[in-house]
Amino acid sequence: MPVDIPVEAYNRPRTFEHRYVDADILRTRFAVAMSNMYKAEVPLYGDLVSIVQGVNQSVLAQDSTNDSVERITLERHGAIRLGSPYELQVARRLFGLLGMHPIGYYDLSIAGLPMHATCFRPRDAQSLSKNPFRVFTTLLRPELLESSEARERALSHLQQRKIFSDVLLDVMSIAESQQGRFTYDQAEIFVDNALESFRWQSLAAATFEVYNTLKKEHPILADIVCFQTAHINHLTPRTLDIGLAQVAMQAQGMKVKDRIEGPPKRECPILLRQTSFLALQEAVSFASSSNQPGELIDSHHKARFGEIEERGAALTPAGRKLYDELFNEAMEVSRTTAQKMDEAVARVFTKYPDTWTELRQQGLIYCEFTPTMKLLPVHLATHDETRGDYLEQLVLAGIVTAAPITYEDFLPFSAAGIFQSNLGDSSSSVMGQNKPYPDRKGLEKSLGCAVLDSNALYASIQRKSIENCAQQLGLSTFNLFRNLS
């Protein structure tokens, strides 16, 4: 089984100047610890990591990638399901200490799921390059449950649940009083206790009767409410060829999702493609409703699975508008079998440009521009910078390189599709099952802050790279921006 990248930097000498742990280093330590924990809990996840690393090595041997080998090998995203605004606010503080911020709003009611979500992740290019660890975090929306009995039982259990220990809360408060920093000893306490909040516990926090009542209302409701922790329901390594990885998963006998979510296979990957092996059946013990001390009922629960992802370029608002239009067109054409859906998506997306030059020139993707330090040729040195295509001329002349910025976020329809395929029972009594109920303000109220706009973050990375080009080349920043308008 492959070993995750060790974090030697965390063990550097404890000089006075290095009294506090850097948030990027601590995030890596936490992500590696979580990955090792999940491997122990779900051995198939370790097999999945082996498959992904093998595929990535094969792809890299034939071609290069914009991202470093170290970043891709380390890269993961996890997913947790929280039940109350209090739990979400503590999670915001916890991830904030790891340099991860709430970015984006995801409405999962589009698939009949009584949840909405945000993603905690780094927000600047430097932190993302060191470790782009992400945690897709959903919050229960009890107002979307039709059954008042299920709603009341869920809320009652969530009020009594305590997934964050006093030790964890105390050390977090200490770090917050130190400008959001941990000493090395405090960091050890923090990581150890934070992991316990996301560890699997085979002894449920609800009776078997309550579990079945909530499961009947919605399978995901039982998973959110009936356990002692906000257990990770999947960890996701990044692959450079999800098609090859899917075939390898099937060859090893894994029960794999019937289709890859997201855009079709392309020469120039965009956004995000995802697939998974299906959720495992795990042994769980429940207290009996007979109130007999020590009496347990042995049963099982299915919720945790193994997911992989292939990430492409981040799309601008114009690029995303075209993507959504084409994706909706494909869904209208076919919502039947997985094969017919894939055929419809592939056919419709022939209308989407598929070269980096076209994507860049049409303003469909975000790019990071870097000067090559070649001398400006005469025809560009005397070029009228007020022309809107001046930056593009620099790229075509090799004076500046344009690398697509990696998409760091998620697609709500794809996330919902992954969740639904792993529920085992798609029955639901969610209010307005066929109608979306977005409530961004409600999530932000529960979170205790606004969620950040991912487009603004991508645009900021692009803008800073152009400003650096202008400075290095002695050109007008304003005019370099003109062809991006």
Buried (B, 14 or more C-beta within 10 A) or exposed (E): EEEBBEBEEBEEEEEEEEEBBBBBBBBBBBBBBBBBBBBEBBEBBBBBBBBBBBBBEEBEEEEEEEBEEEBBBBBBBBBBBBBBBBBBBBBBBBBBBBBBBBBBBBBBBBBBBBBBBBBBBBBEBEBBBBBBBBBBBBBBBBEBBBBEEBBEBBBEBBEEBEBBEEEBBEBBEBBEEEEBBBBBEBBBBBBEBBBBBBBBBEEBBBBBBBBBBBBBBBBBBBBBBBBBBBBBBBBBBBBBBBBBBBEBBEEEEBEBBEBBBBBBBBEBBBBBBBBBBBBBEBEBEBBBEEEEEEEBBEEEBBBBBBBBBBBBBBBBEEBBEBBEEBBEBBBEBBEEEEEEBBBBBBBBBEEBBBEBEEBBBEBBBBBBBBBBEEEBEEEBEEBEBEEEEBBBBBBBBEBBBBBBBBBBBBBBBBBBBBBBBBBBEEEBBBBEBEEEBBBBEBBBEBBEEEBBEBBEBBBBBBBBBBBBBBEEBEBEEEBBBBBBE
